[in-house]
Amino acid sequence: MADKTSNEEIIIYYNKESSSDKKTLAFAQSLGSPVRSYTHDNVPSTATGWEEILSNLNMEPNEILDESHPDYIANIQGKEFDNAGWLNVIQNNPHLIKAPIAMKGKSAVLCIKSTDIYRL
């Protein structure tokens, strides 16, 4: 399940292998709010947690995935999934998330650009 967060604390899920994701984390840490960061190895493992995050993002599960990633192309591209299926894809393949996800209270942002963190 997604971690409960105060209205002041920023929670960020990111790819530790990505320099742009690390830059987004650095921007988050510069905002003056407490920051809890989780790498893709430690993202929510339940469908309920992902449903909450996606609801806060106001996005569908497939919208947060990197369609250009080789694993996406090899295993997912062209397949049809219902909502539960897409949640399962995210749960089992968090490395396919295309950008860091930052949350503060009930606000959430998919940080395509590092500076998107400022939209929180």
N, C-alpha and C positions, 0 to 999 in steps of 0.2 A: 504494500500500500504506500502511496506517496506520503512522505513525511509531513507532519503537521508543522506549519510554519507560522511564526508571529507576523504581524503586519510590517515589522521592521527587518526581519531576517530574509536574506536572499538565499534560495537554494538553486544550485546550478548543476545540471547533468551534462557532462562533456566527454569528448574523446581525448584521452591523455596522449595519444599519438599525434594529434593535430596541433600544429603551431597556432593556427587561427583560433582554435578552441581555447588554447592556453591564454591567448591574448584576450579573449572574451572574459575568461576567469579573472585575469589581471584587472580589466576594466571594472568588473563587478566588485573586486576587493577595494578599488579606489573610490567607491561610492560612499563609504563611511558607514554602511550598514554591516551587521554581522553577516558572514557568508559561510554556508555549508556547501561544500562541493563534493560531488560523487562522480567517479569515472563510470564509463559504460559497464564496467565489471560489477558495479554496485547500484545500478538503477533499479527501480521498483520491479519486483518479479511477479506481481499479480495483475490480473486484468483490471481489477478495481482501481489499483494505483494508476494504471495507464489511462483508464477512463476519466479519472479525476484530472490528470494532467492535460489530456486532450480537450476536456471540457473547458478548462481554464485557458487553453490556447485558442479555443473556438475553432478547432481543426479536426479533420478526419484522420484516422491512423495512417492511411497511405500517404497523406500530405507531408508527413515529417520524414519520410524515407528518401534516401539518396538513390534515385533510379539509375544513376550512372555507375554505381558501385558494381564491381565484377560479380559479387555474390548475389546482388539483386538481379542482375541480368541473367545469371546462370540458373537461379532457383525460383525467382518470383515473377519476373517479367512475363506478361501475357496470361497470368493465372488470375482467376476470379476468386475473391474471398468475401465472405460476409464480415460484419463488424468483429465478431469473435475471432474469425480467422486472421484478420489484420492485427488484432491485439496479440494473438499468438505469435505472429511474425515478429512484432516488435519485442515481445518478451524474450524470444529465443534468438534474436538478432539485433541487439541494441547497437552494434557497430554500424548498422545501416542507417541510423538516425543522422540526417544530413547536417545538423548544426546543433550547438549547445541549446539546451532548454533552461531558461531562467524563470524562477517563480518567486514572487513576493506577495504574501497574503493569497488572495484569489486571482491575482494578476499573473500572467505567464506570457513569455515571449520566446519564439523560436529565433535564435540570434544568427541569422544568415550572415550579417556583417557584425563584427565585434562591437561596433557602436550601437547595435540594436538593444543592448543591455540597458541603455539610457531610456528606453521606452517603458520600463517597469514603473 
